[in-house]
Amino acid sequence: MATVAARARTLPRLDSFLSSTPAIVAFVGALLLISLFLRTRALGASLWMDEGLSIGIASQAFFDIPGVLKQDGSPPLYYMLLNLWMELVGNGPAETQGLSVAISLLAVPGGLWAGWSLFGRRAGLICAALCAFNPFLTVYAQETRMYSLMVVLSLLTSAAFLHVFVFRNRRYLPLFVGLLAAILYTHSWGIFFTAGSLATFALLWYQSDDRSALLKDGLIAFGAAFLLYLPWIPTLLYQAAHTGAPWLNPPRFGVAVQVTKSLLGGGTPTVALLLAAGSGIASVFIARTEDREKRALYAVAGLAIFTLAVAWLFSQISPAWTTRYLGATLGPMLILAALGLARAGALGL
């Protein structure tokens, strides 16, 4: 593993590429064009029932949408964005699906920022590439639903979480608050993501050398997000009492297979990703320096694992589990994979 770690730092051609701003701009531009091609091949081909429901809700008067959603079970952010989009673009199948395409493309620069700002340029470029080719995003970029928005928000919120609570950069605290509130207003699985974030924060607090300062930031961040979400809670309680998804079955112990198929494209790409990224993650584990990078690795893995665990446990009592909801956990997974691949040298590439 030491050899792998050393090779990760001695790739002269890659280092030359990473130092060239025009090359980086061209690379990201190419990713956006390829991603746009992949995510528009089935655009406008058809609408399924939930997409028609999205258009119907978004067709209401802008400020009436939260009230209409009492009978639906979803938060209002996506529908209000779709309302504005339809005013500008139109309400046909391709036009409304275009909002999801646009949001999915934001994952590419979002992944670039997340990886780069946390772990360096190489991680940023790899994360951007993973976002450009991710099959879950490609599928749901072509649906008039909120799932691509959920992925982008989970990606950005996870990065902001690491900045605030692992790297202790408090200037990202307002960004984390806003993004966490946005997730809560996008889909009910935002509650599970928030619970996963709280569990991960608790572990970081337990291991911290400065618990008082970390607890203060945690209270500010999660407390402010809760205050922003507070106006929606009466509607949430009404929805919980009057709407639901009784056709869903409680998840069992095949969750790992379900996650690999829906989020990562199946067994073969998942195994390849685990082997390549796993070698880089192992090199981070055994390194004697960059302790905060180890903490970041634990934290971003915790965000994904705890979110899945909370959702799995809740769904044993009340049905809330289906593959298209799993995008809430994809953001931290992409960051974790980018870190592993960036530290795996030529194998990661």
Number of C-alpha atoms within 10 A of each C-alpha: 16 13 10 19 21 14 16 22 15 13 12 10 8 14 13 10 14 16 11 10 10 11 13 15 11 11 15 19 14 14 22 23 13 13 22 18 11 18 25 18 11 14 18 17 10 11 17 9 7 12 18 15 15 19 21 13 22 24 19 15 12 15 10 13 19 21 11 15 17 20 14 15 21 22 25 24 19 23 26 21 14 29 24 14 17 19 10 10 14 15 18 13 19 21 18 26 25 25 24 26 28 15 20 29 23 18 29 27 21 21 29 26 21 31 28 20 15 20 18 16 20 23 27 26 26 26 29 29 24 21 33 28 18 18 19 22 29 24 18 22 29 28 27 29 23 25 26 30 29 28 28 26 27 28 27 22 26 26 25 27 28 24 21 21 24 23 15 16 13 14 11 16 21 16 17 25 21 15 21 31 24 24 26 26 21 21 22 17 25 24 19 22 27 22 18 23 24 17 18 24 22 15 14 20 19 13 11 15 10 10 13 11 12 21 18 10 17 19 11 15 20 19 13 18 21 17 11 17 16 13 10 15 12 11 19 19 13 13 18 13 10 12 15 15 11 9 8 13 14 16 18 9 8 8 13 8 13 16 19 16 18 18 21 23 14 15 12 12 13 17 14 12 18 16 17 22 25 21 22 27 25 17 21 23 18 12 14 9 10 10 12 13 19 17 18 23 22 17 25 23 18 20 27 25 18 21 25 22 14 18 24 21 13 16 18 14 9 17 18 22 20 13 13 15 19 22 25 29 28 25 26 25 23 27 31 25 26 33 30 27 28 30 30 29 22 16 16 23 14
